[in-house]
Every structure is written in structure tokens, then in C-alpha cells.
Amino acid sequence: MNTCYFVSDLHGKLSRYEALLKLIKKEKPDFVFLGGDLFPQRSLQSGQNPDSQYDFVRDFMLRKFSDLKENMDCAYPEIFVIPGNDDLKILFDKLAEGEKADLWRNLHNRCVVIGKYRFYGYGCVPPTPFRIKDWDRFDFSKEIEPGCIAPADGYHSLPPEHDPENDTIEKDLQILVKDENLEFGVFLFHSPPFNSLLDVATLRIFDPELQPVTLNVGSKAIRNFIDEKQPYITMHGHIHESARNTGEWKQNFGRTLSFSAAHDGPELVVIKFELNDPLSASRRLIKT
């Protein structure tokens, strides 16, 4: 049980999900990681009801993955999911129904131990320019980059169970990991680490009349965490255009090998790697 598939930022695109389901059925990986931004993007215009998105979970995800599980039987992979910043919490919580049916496991803020590997998930991101704030957190201080909105100043689809004014990614990761040995720690993040080959965004934040600029927009707390704790493998998404901007989808941070499955084209990107040989990782673009 070593073969892993990692995808991210599917944004409810049915063709990408169909391509993924077809690939899983054909190639039978042992583990599949879904790295956030799972659902269709929605505007927060007045009068729109996020409950209307429930159909995607019930009528597509639950039905399609249930059919796949029935077809594959014992060959059905272990599937892990986390939210992304575009995934409303009121909708993400609906995935609990699939978790009860053993279709997937919600890995956000959790650890699952299988053999010698410790699988962790964390979907939160530093403050973004977008108004959805269910999964926004400060990195480690109340620092906000130009053009971004503070976590407490945007829209929450459910009353926050955390403190948007003060909670941080740094604090969350300390609570999640404690003093555990991360020699074989495998992390599923949504945000990439700051100042890396995986977090280079193209932005028009200063003047819409000017040419766009490229900036590193990943999480400083996640970067510090990787540099200090040196986990075995980390997976990231969020910044769709980063691979196009840098030409890279993987990077070493000391002993840690990090991958990004984010993509700004119409294809489905699948990162395939072996748990016992992460250097074997490959990136595939599958037409949808």
C-alpha cells in the first residue's frame, strides 16, 4: 500500500472529477488526497443561498464516489479530503455523510496513523482578497498583505468556532502536531509555503491599469513549520498559476519533499508518488 494520487483545486468541475474517478478505477491507487477547493465557486451576491450548493455534494460527490466504491470493492482507495478557502464550511460539513459511508476521511486538523506513516491535514490559508473567510487565518501576527481582507472582516457561512481576530496558522499547527515525530509525517495542506516555487501568484493589486505583478503569497507559518519540523512529505494547492510562473511543481526544503497540484488550465493535474519512494513523483495533465 504505497501508491498515492494527489489532486487539488477541482472547484466542482465535473469533467475533472469524472477524469479522476475514471483514473482511480483504472489504476487502483492505494491513497487519494484531495487538497481543498472541492466545490463549485459561488459569488456572495445578496440573495444567494449557499444551501443551493448542497446538490453538488448529495447528487454528484456522494453518488459518484458511492458507485466507485461499490464497483471497486476491496480495491477502493483510502481517500483524504481537506477544505480550501473557496469551500464554504456550511457545505464542507455536509461531507460528513460520505465519511460515515467510508467514502473518504476529513483530514482537516486531524491525524490518521497507518503503518509507520502519520497523515495530517490542514486547509486554512493566510488572509486572501476574497470575502469568504471560513478558512482564513493570520499566519502568526495580524499582518495583512496589500489588497487582502482580515479574517474577521469577511463572510462566514457558519458562526466561527474559532477566534477570527486572534487565531493563527502557527498556533493551529502547534496544537495539531504537538511534539510528535514527523520522520514519516505526510501533510495535506491547501496553502503552499511562502517564498517558494509553489506560491508565485499573478496579481493586479496596486492599480488595475498597470501590468500584473508576480508575488509570493503562500503561508509564512507553513514555511516556518516545514523548515523547523522537516516532515517527510507535504502537499499543496491554492495558487493555480504558480507552476506556470516558476516552471516547477515540486521543491525540497531540507529533507522535506513538497508537491503542488494547483493548475490554471482546463486539465486535471494528478501528482503520483510512492510513499516509500517520494522521489519517484510524477505530474500528469489529463484532458477533461
SERO-4910 file (N, C-alpha, C, O; in steps of 0.05 Angstrom, whole numbers):
BEGIN
 pado doro    nc1    nc2    nc3   cac1   cac2   cac3    cc1    cc2    cc3    oc1    oc2    oc3
  Met    A     17    -24      0      0      0      0     18     25      0     24     36     21
  Asn    A     26     34    -24     44     56    -26     37     77    -46     45    100    -44
  Thr    A     21     70    -66     16     88    -89     -4    110    -81    -26    104    -72
  Cys    A      4    135    -85    -13    158    -78    -19    175   -102     -2    179   -119
  Tyr    A    -44    185   -103    -51    205   -122    -59    230   -107    -73    229    -86
  Phe    A    -50    253   -116    -56    278   -103    -67    298   -124    -55    303   -145
  Val    A    -91    309   -118   -103    329   -135   -113    352   -117   -116    348    -93
  Ser    A   -117    375   -129   -125    398   -114   -140    418   -132   -137    418   -156
  Asp    A   -156    435   -119   -169    457   -133   -186    448   -157   -183    459   -179
  Leu    A   -203    428   -152   -220    419   -173   -244    438   -177   -256    438   -199
  His    A   -251    453   -157   -271    474   -159   -298    464   -171   -311    479   -186
  Gly    A   -305    440   -165   -331    430   -173   -333    424   -203   -355    420   -213
  Lys    A   -311    424   -218   -312    419   -246   -318    389   -251   -301    372   -245
  Leu    A   -341    384   -262   -350    356   -265   -331    340   -282   -326    317   -277
  Ser    A   -320    352   -303   -302    338   -321   -277    330   -307   -266    308   -313
  Arg    A   -267    346   -289   -243    339   -274   -249    316   -255   -233    297   -252
  Tyr    A   -271    317   -241   -279    295   -223   -283    269   -239   -274    248   -230
  Glu    A   -296    271   -261   -301    247   -277   -274    235   -286   -271    210   -286
  Ala    A   -255    252   -294   -229    242   -302   -215    229   -279   -202    208   -282
  Leu    A   -217    240   -255   -205    229   -231   -217    202   -224   -203    183   -219
  Leu    A   -243    200   -224   -257    175   -218   -250    153   -238   -246    130   -230
  Lys    A   -248    160   -263   -241    141   -283   -212    131   -279   -206    107   -282
  Leu    A   -194    149   -271   -166    142   -267   -164    124   -242   -149    104   -243
  Ile    A   -178    130   -221   -177    114   -197   -187     85   -203   -175     66   -195
  Lys    A   -209     84   -217   -220     57   -224   -200     41   -241   -198     17   -237
  Lys    A   -186     54   -259   -168     40   -277   -142     32   -264   -133     10   -267
  Glu    A   -130     51   -248   -103     47   -239   -102     38   -209    -81     29   -200
  Lys    A   -123     41   -195   -126     30   -167   -103     39   -149    -88     22   -138
  Pro    A   -101     65   -144    -81     74   -124    -90     66    -96   -113     59    -91
  Asp    A    -71     67    -78    -77     60    -50    -88     83    -34   -105     80    -17
  Phe    A    -78    107    -41    -87    132    -27    -93    153    -47    -79    156    -68
  Val    A   -114    169    -42   -120    192    -58   -124    216    -39   -139    215    -20
  Phe    A   -110    238    -46   -111    262    -29   -125    284    -45   -116    291    -68
  Leu    A   -146    296    -34   -160    319    -47   -153    344    -30   -162    346     -7
  Gly    A   -138    362    -42   -126    384    -28   -141    410    -26   -129    431    -25
  Gly    A   -167    408    -25   -183    432    -20   -193    446    -45   -185    439    -67
  Asp    A   -211    466    -41   -226    479    -63   -240    457    -79   -235    454   -103
  Leu    A   -257    443    -66   -271    419    -78   -296    427    -93   -303    413   -112
  Phe    A   -309    448    -85   -336    454    -94   -338    476   -114   -319    491   -118
  Pro    A   -361    478   -128   -364    500   -148   -361    527   -135   -370    532   -113
  Gln    A   -347    545   -149   -344    572   -140   -370    587   -141   -385    584   -161
  Arg    A   -376    602   -120   -401    617   -119   -396    646   -112   -378    652    -95
  Ser    A   -410    664   -124   -409    692   -116   -425    696    -90   -445    682    -86
  Leu    A   -417    715    -74   -432    721    -49   -450    745    -53   -453    762    -35
  Gln    A   -463    747    -77   -482    768    -81   -506    765    -62   -513    743    -54
  Ser    A   -518    787    -56   -541    786    -37   -563    770    -50   -568    771    -74
  Gly    A   -576    754    -33   -598    738    -42   -590    710    -50   -608    693    -53
  Gln    A   -564    704    -53   -556    677    -59   -555    660    -34   -546    669    -13
  Asn    A   -565    636    -36   -567    619    -13   -546    596    -16   -548    581    -35
  Pro    A   -526    595      2   -506    574     -1   -517    546      1   -505    527     -8
  Asp    A   -541    543     13   -554    517     15   -559    505    -13   -560    480    -16
  Ser    A   -561    522    -33   -566    512    -60   -543    496    -71   -546    481    -90
  Gln    A   -519    498    -58   -496    483    -67   -497    454    -57   -482    437    -66
  Tyr    A   -514    448    -38   -515    422    -27   -519    400    -48   -510    378    -45
  Asp    A   -532    407    -70   -537    388    -91   -511    376   -101   -510    353   -109
  Phe    A   -489    391   -102   -464    381   -112   -454    358    -94   -444    338   -105
  Val    A   -456    362    -68   -447    340    -50   -465    316    -52   -456    294    -56
  Arg    A   -491    321    -51   -510    299    -50   -513    285    -77   -512    261    -79
  Asp    A   -517    301    -98   -524    290   -124   -500    282   -141   -503    267   -160
  Phe    A   -477    293   -134   -454    286   -150   -433    271   -133   -428    248   -138
  Met    A   -422    284   -113   -399    271    -99   -408    245    -85   -395    225    -89
  Leu    A   -429    247    -69   -437    223    -55   -445    200    -74   -439    177    -70
  Arg    A   -460    207    -95   -469    187   -114   -446    175   -129   -444    150   -132
  Lys    A   -428    192   -139   -406    182   -156   -386    166   -141   -377    145   -150
  Phe    A   -379    175   -117   -359    160   -101   -372    135    -90   -358    115    -87
  Ser    A   -397    135    -84   -411    111    -75   -410     90    -97   -405     66    -92
  Asp    A   -416     98   -122   -416     80   -144   -388     68   -148   -384     45   -154
  Leu    A   -368     85   -146   -340     76   -149   -332     56   -127   -320     36   -133
  Lys    A   -340     61   -103   -334     43    -81   -347     16    -85   -335     -5    -80
  Glu    A   -372     16    -94   -386     -9    -99   -373    -24   -121   -371    -49   -120
  Asn    A   -364    -10   -142   -351    -23   -165   -324    -34   -158   -317    -56   -166
  Met    A   -308    -19   -142   -281    -28   -136   -279    -47   -113   -260    -62   -110
  Asp    A   -299    -46    -95   -300    -64    -72   -275    -61    -55   -269    -38    -47
  Cys    A   -260    -82    -50   -237    -80    -32   -214    -64    -44   -195    -57    -30
  Ala    A   -214    -58    -70   -193    -43    -83   -198    -13    -80   -181      3    -89
  Tyr    A   -220     -5    -68   -226     24    -64   -205     37    -47   -198     26    -26
  Pro    A   -194     59    -55   -171     71    -41   -180     85    -15   -203     91    -11
  Glu    A   -161     91      2   -164    109     24   -164    137     13   -144    145      2
  Ile    A   -185    152     17   -187    179      6   -188    199     29   -205    197     47
  Phe    A   -171    219     27   -170    240     47   -177    267     35   -169    273     12
  Val    A   -193    283     49   -201    309     39   -196    331     60   -196    326     84
  Ile    A   -191    355     50   -190    379     67   -205    401     52   -209    399     28
  Pro    A   -213    422     66   -225    445     53   -204    463     41   -181    461     47
  Gly    A   -213    481     23   -197    503     13   -212    529     19   -235    528     28
  Asn    A   -199    551     14   -211    577     22   -237    583      7   -253    599     17
  Asp    A   -242    570    -16   -267    574    -31   -289    556    -22   -312    560    -30
  Asp    A   -284    537     -4   -304    518      4   -319    528     29   -308    529     51
  Leu    A   -344    535     25   -360    544     48   -361    522     69   -366    499     63
  Lys    A   -357    530     94   -358    510    116   -385    496    118   -387    473    124
  Ile    A   -407    512    113   -433    500    115   -437    478     94   -453    459     99
  Leu    A   -422    479     73   -423    458     53   -403    436     59   -409    412     56
  Phe    A   -379    444     67   -358    424     73   -368    405     95   -361    381     95
  Asp    A   -383    415    114   -393    398    136   -411    376    126   -414    356    139
  Lys    A   -423    380    102   -440    360     90   -425    335     82   -436    314     78
  Leu    A   -398    338     79   -382    315     72   -381    294     94   -372    271     90
  Ala    A   -391    301    118   -392    281    140   -409    257    132   -404    235    142
  Glu    A   -429    261    115   -446    239    106   -429    218     91   -433    194     94
  Gly    A   -411    228     74   -393    210     60   -373    197     78   -364    174     72
  Glu    A   -365    211     99   -346    199    118   -359    176    133   -346    156    138
  Lys    A   -385    179    140   -399    157    153   -402    133    135   -403    110    145
  Ala    A   -402    137    109   -405    115     90   -378    105     81   -376     89     62
  Asp    A   -356    114     94   -329    105     88   -321    112     59   -305     97     47
  Leu    A   -331    134     48   -323    143     22   -297    159     23   -281    158      4
  Trp    A   -293    174     44   -269    190     48   -266    196     77   -284    191     93
  Arg    A   -244    208     84   -239    218    112   -232    247    111   -216    256     95
  Asn    A   -245    263    128   -238    291    131   -213    292    147   -213    285    171
  Leu    A   -191    302    135   -165    302    149   -159    330    161   -139    333    174
  His    A   -177    349    157   -171    376    167   -168    376    197   -186    368    211
  Asn    A   -145    387    206   -139    389    235   -140    361    249   -146    359    273
  Arg    A   -133    341    234   -133    314    245   -107    299    237    -93    308    219
  Cys    A   -102    277    251    -80    259    245    -91    231    243   -105    222    261
  Val    A    -84    217    222    -91    189    219    -65    173    215    -48    179    198
  Val    A    -61    153    232    -37    136    231    -43    110    216    -61     95    224
  Ile    A    -27    105    196    -29     80    181     -1     69    177     16     81    163
  Gly    A      4     46    190     32     36    190     50     55    203     44     66    225
  Lys    A     73     61    191     92     80    202     87    109    194    101    127    203
  Tyr    A     66    113    178     61    140    167     40    154    184     20    142    193
  Arg    A     44    180    188     25    197    203     15    217    183     30    234    174
  Phe    A    -11    215    176    -23    233    156    -38    256    171    -54    251    188
  Tyr    A    -31    280    163    -42    304    175    -55    321    153    -47    320    130
  Gly    A    -76    336    161    -89    354    142    -93    382    154    -99    384    178
  Tyr    A    -91    402    137    -96    429    146   -104    447    122    -88    451    104
  Gly    A   -128    457    122   -139    471     99   -138    501    100   -144    514     80
  Cys    A   -130    513    123   -132    542    125   -109    556    110    -88    545    105
  Val    A   -114    581    103    -96    597     87    -92    625    100   -110    633    116
  Pro    A    -71    639     94    -68    666    104    -90    684     91   -102    676     71
  Pro    A    -95    708    102   -116    725     92   -114    730     62    -93    736     51
  Thr    A   -137    727     48   -138    730     19   -154    755     12   -165    768     30
  Pro    A   -154    763    -13   -171    785    -22   -200    778    -24   -217    796    -30
  Phe    A   -207    753    -19   -235    744    -23   -251    746      3   -240    746     25
  Arg    A   -278    749      0   -295    754     23   -302    729     39   -309    732     62
  Ile    A   -299    706     27   -305    681     43   -282    677     63   -259    675     55
  Lys    A   -289    675     88   -268    674    109   -270    650    127   -258    650    149
  Asp    A   -285    630    120   -288    606    137   -261    594    143   -257    583    165
  Trp    A   -242    595    125   -216    581    128   -192    600    127   -169    591    125
  Asp    A   -197    626    130   -175    646    131   -165    648    160   -181    648    179
  Arg    A   -139    649    163   -127    654    189   -102    672    185    -90    672    164
  Phe    A    -96    688    206    -70    701    205    -48    680    207    -52    658    217
  Asp    A    -24    686    196     -2    668    198      7    665    227      5    644    239
  Phe    A     19    687    238     26    687    266     24    715    278     28    718    302
  Ser    A     17    734    263     11    761    273    -12    773    256    -21    760    237
  Lys    A    -21    796    264    -44    808    250    -35    823    225    -45    845    218
  Glu    A    -16    811    211     -5    823    187    -24    816    163    -31    793    160
  Ile    A    -30    836    147    -47    832    124    -33    844     99    -24    867    100
  Glu    A    -30    828     79    -17    838     54    -35    857     40    -59    856     43
  Pro    A    -23    876     24    -40    895      9    -61    882     -8    -56    862    -22
  Gly    A    -85    892     -6   -108    881    -22   -123    859     -9   -143    850    -19
  Cys    A   -113    849     14   -126    827     28   -146    837     49   -145    860     57
  Ile    A   -163    819     58   -184    825     77   -179    808    103   -174    784    101
  Ala    A   -181    821    126   -176    807    151   -197    785    155   -220    788    146
  Pro    A   -190    764    169   -208    741    174   -235    749    187   -255    737    181
  Ala    A   -234    769    204   -259    777    218   -276    796    202   -299    802    210
  Asp    A   -266    805    179   -280    826    164   -295    816    140   -306    831    125
  Gly    A   -295    790    136   -308    778    113   -333    762    120   -345    767    141
  Tyr    A   -340    743    103   -364    727    106   -358    700    117   -340    686    108
  His    A   -373    692    138   -371    665    149   -398    651    144   -419    661    152
  Ser    A   -398    628    131   -423    614    125   -436    602    150   -460    596    150
  Leu    A   -420    598    171   -430    589    197   -416    606    218   -394    615    214
  Pro    A   -428    609    241   -414    624    263   -388    610    269   -387    586    274
  Pro    A   -366    625    269   -339    613    273   -337    599    300   -346    610    321
  Glu    A   -325    576    299   -318    562    324   -291    570    334   -283    561    356
  His    A   -276    586    319   -250    596    327   -252    626    331   -274    638    328
  Asp    A   -230    639    338   -229    668    342   -217    681    318   -192    681    315
  Pro    A   -233    692    299   -221    703    275   -202    726    280   -185    732    264
  Glu    A   -205    740    303   -188    763    309   -160    754    318   -141    769    314
  Asn    A   -157    730    329   -132    723    342   -120    696    334    -96    693    336
  Asp    A   -136    677    325   -125    651    319   -107    652    295   -111    668    277
  Thr    A    -86    635    296    -66    636    275    -60    608    264    -65    588    277
  Ile    A    -49    607    240    -40    582    229    -17    570    246    -17    546    251
  Glu    A      1    586    255     22    577    272     12    563    297     21    541    304
  Lys    A     -8    574    310    -20    562    334    -34    536    327    -31    516    342
  Asp    A    -49    536    306    -64    512    298    -45    489    293    -50    466    301
  Leu    A    -22    494    279     -3    473    273     10    462    298     16    438    300
  Gln    A     16    480    317     27    472    343      8    453    357     17    432    368
  Ile    A    -17    459    357    -37    442    370    -40    416    355    -43    395    368
  Leu    A    -40    417    329    -44    392    313    -21    373    317    -26    349    320
  Val    A      3    382    317     27    364    316     38    358    344     48    337    349
  Lys    A     36    378    362     48    375    388     78    369    385     92    382    371
  Asp    A     87    348    399    115    340    397    119    314    382    138    299    387
  Glu    A    100    307    365    101    281    351    125    280    331    134    300    320
  Asn    A    135    255    328    157    250    309    146    252    280    127    238    273
  Leu    A    158    269    264    149    274    237    167    262    216    167    270    193
  Glu    A    184    242    224    201    229    205    186    218    181    195    219    159
  Phe    A    162    207    187    144    197    166    117    212    167     96    200    162
  Gly    A    119    238    173     95    255    173     88    264    144    105    275    131
  Val    A     63    259    136     54    267    109     32    287    113     11    281    125
  Phe    A     36    311    102     18    333    107      3    341     81     15    345     60
  Leu    A    -24    344     84    -41    354     63    -50    382     70    -67    386     87
  Phe    A    -37    402     57    -43    430     62    -59    441     38    -58    429     16
  His    A    -74    463     42    -84    477     19    -64    499     10    -58    501    -13
  Ser    A    -55    514     29    -36    536     23     -8    524     18      0    505     31
  Pro    A      7    536     -1     35    529     -4     52    545     16     42    564     28
  Pro    A     77    537     19     95    552     37    104    578     23    107    579     -1
  Phe    A    108    599     40    116    625     30    144    624     18    161    609     26
  Asn    A    148    642     -2    174    647    -14    186    621    -25    208    613    -18
  Ser    A    170    607    -41    178    582    -52    171    581    -82    161    601    -93
  Leu    A    177    559    -95    170    555   -123    141    548   -127    131    545   -149
  Leu    A    126    545   -104     99    535   -105     78    557    -98     54    550    -98
  Asp    A     86    581    -94     67    602    -84     69    628   -100     62    649    -89
  Val    A     77    627   -125     80    651   -140     55    658   -156     48    644   -175
  Ala    A     41    679   -147     15    687   -159     19    711   -177     38    726   -174
  Thr    A      1    713   -196      0    737   -214    -23    754   -204    -46    746   -205
  Leu    A    -17    779   -196    -37    796   -183    -38    824   -195    -18    834   -205
  Arg    A    -62    836   -194    -65    864   -200    -76    877   -175   -100    882   -173
  Ile    A    -59    883   -156    -68    893   -130    -62    922   -126    -73    935   -108
  Phe    A    -45    934   -143    -37    961   -138    -53    981   -156    -63   1001   -146
  Asp    A    -56    974   -181    -70    991   -200    -79    974   -223    -63    963   -237
  Pro    A   -106    972   -227   -116    954   -248   -107    963   -276   -109    947   -295
  Glu    A    -97    987   -279    -87    997   -305    -58    987   -310    -49    988   -333
  Leu    A    -44    979   -290    -17    971   -293    -15    941   -300    -34    926   -297
  Gln    A      9    933   -309     13    905   -315     12    889   -289     20    900   -268
  Pro    A      2    864   -290      2    848   -265     31    842   -255     50    842   -271
  Val    A     33    838   -229     58    831   -217     57    803   -206     36    792   -200
  Thr    A     80    791   -204     82    764   -191     93    767   -163    113    781   -159
  Leu    A     79    754   -144     87    757   -116     85    729   -103     69    712   -111
  Asn    A    101    725    -82     99    702    -65     76    707    -45     78    726    -30
  Val    A     56    689    -45     32    694    -28     26    670    -10      4    669      0
  Gly    A     44    652     -7     39    629     10     40    635     40     42    658     47
  Ser    A     38    615     56     37    618     85     65    618     97     81    600     93
  Lys    A     70    640    111     96    642    125     97    622    148    119    611    154
  Ala    A     75    618    161     75    599    184     79    570    174     93    555    187
  Ile    A     67    563    151     72    536    140    101    533    131    113    512    135
  Arg    A    112    554    119    141    553    111    158    549    136    176    532    136
  Asn    A    153    564    157    169    561    182    166    533    193    185    521    202
  Phe    A    141    523    192    136    496    203    152    475    187    164    457    199
  Ile    A    152    477    161    167    458    144    197    460    150    210    440    153
  Asp    A    207    484    151    236    488    155    244    477    183    266    466    185
  Glu    A    227    481    203    235    473    230    229    444    236    246    430    248
  Lys    A    206    433    227    198    406    234    207    385    214    209    362    221
  Gln    A    212    393    189    222    375    169    206    350    166    216    328    169
  Pro    A    180    352    160    164    328    155    173    314    130    189    324    115
  Tyr    A    163    290    127    171    272    105    162    283     77    177    286     59
  Ile    A    136    289     75    123    298     50    103    319     57     88    317     77
  Thr    A    101    340     41     79    359     43     66    363     15     80    363     -5
  Met    A     40    366     15     24    371    -10      9    397     -8      0    405     14
  His    A      8    412    -30     -3    439    -30    -19    444    -56    -16    430    -76
  Gly    A    -36    465    -55    -50    475    -78    -53    505    -77    -33    519    -73
  His    A    -78    515    -82    -85    543    -77    -77    563    -99    -93    577   -109
  Ile    A    -51    563   -105    -41    583   -125    -40    570   -152    -20    558   -159
  His    A    -61    573   -167    -65    558   -192    -42    563   -212    -33    544   -225
  Glu    A    -33    588   -214    -14    595   -236     15    591   -228     33    598   -244
  Ser    A     20    582   -203     48    582   -194     66    564   -212     89    573   -218
  Ala    A     57    541   -219     74    523   -236     80    536   -263    102    533   -274
  Arg    A     61    551   -274     66    565   -299     86    587   -295    103    592   -312
  Asn    A     84    601   -272    102    623   -267    131    614   -261    150    628   -269
  Thr    A    134    592   -248    160    583   -239    171    560   -255    196    555   -256
  Gly    A    153    545   -269    162    521   -283    167    498   -265    178    477   -274
  Glu    A    159    500   -240    164    478   -221    138    471   -205    122    489   -199
  Trp    A    135    445   -199    112    436   -183    121    421   -158    105    412   -143
  Lys    A    147    419   -154    158    406   -130    183    420   -121    196    434   -136
  Gln    A    189    417    -95    212    431    -84    221    416    -59    204    407    -43
  Asn    A    246    415    -54    258    405    -29    262    428    -10    272    449    -17
  Phe    A    255    422     15    262    440     37    277    423     58    265    412     76
  Gly    A    303    422     55    318    403     71    310    375     64    312    367     40
  Arg    A    302    359     83    294    331     78    265    329     69    256    308     60
  Thr    A    250    351     70    222    351     63    219    354     33    231    371     20
  Leu    A    202    337     21    195    339     -7    167    349     -9    148    337      2
  Ser    A    163    372    -23    136    385    -25    127    385    -54    143    389    -73
  Phe    A    101    380    -58     88    380    -84     65    400    -85     53    406    -65
  Ser    A     60    411   -109     36    426   -114     21    414   -137     32    407   -157
  Ala    A     -6    411   -133    -23    401   -154    -41    423   -166    -59    417   -181
  Ala    A    -36    448   -158    -51    470   -168    -45    474   -198    -23    469   -207
  His    A    -65    483   -213    -62    485   -242    -82    506   -252   -105    507   -243
  Asp    A    -74    522   -272    -92    543   -282   -102    537   -311   -112    555   -324
  Gly    A   -100    512   -319   -111    504   -345   -135    487   -341   -144    482   -319
  Pro    A   -147    477   -364   -171    461   -362   -167    432   -354   -186    418   -348
  Glu    A   -142    423   -354   -136    395   -349   -138    389   -320   -138    406   -302
  Leu    A   -140    363   -314   -137    352   -287   -107    346   -283    -95    332   -298
  Val    A    -96    358   -262    -68    352   -254    -68    330   -232    -82    333   -212
  Val    A    -53    309   -237    -50    288   -217    -21    284   -211     -5    279   -228
  Ile    A    -14    287   -185     13    281   -176     12    252   -165     -3    246   -147
  Lys    A     29    236   -177     31    208   -169     58    203   -155     78    211   -166
  Phe    A     57    191   -132     82    184   -118     79    159   -101     56    151    -95
  Glu    A    101    147    -95    101    124    -77    109    133    -49    129    147    -46
  Leu    A     94    124    -29    101    132     -2    129    124      6    143    138     20
  Asn    A    138    101     -3    164     91      4    186    101    -14    210     95    -11
  Asp    A    178    118    -34    198    129    -53    186    155    -65    180    156    -89
  Pro    A    184    176    -48    172    201    -58    187    214    -81    176    230    -97
  Leu    A    213    208    -84    228    219   -106    219    208   -133    226    219   -154
  Ser    A    202    188   -133    191    177   -157    168    194   -168    156    186   -188
  Ala    A    161    215   -155    137    230   -161    137    240   -190    157    248   -201
  Ser    A    113    239   -202    109    249   -229     84    266   -230     66    263   -213
  Arg    A     82    284   -250     59    301   -253     47    296   -280     60    297   -301
  Arg    A     21    291   -280      6    285   -305    -16    305   -310    -30    312   -291
  Leu    A    -18    314   -334    -40    331   -343    -59    314   -359    -51    304   -380
  Ile    A    -83    311   -350   -103    294   -362   -125    311   -375   -137    328   -361
  Lys    A   -130    308   -401   -150    323   -414   -178    317   -402   -183    294   -396
  Thr    A   -195    337   -400   -221    333   -388   -243    342   -408   -266    340   -402
***
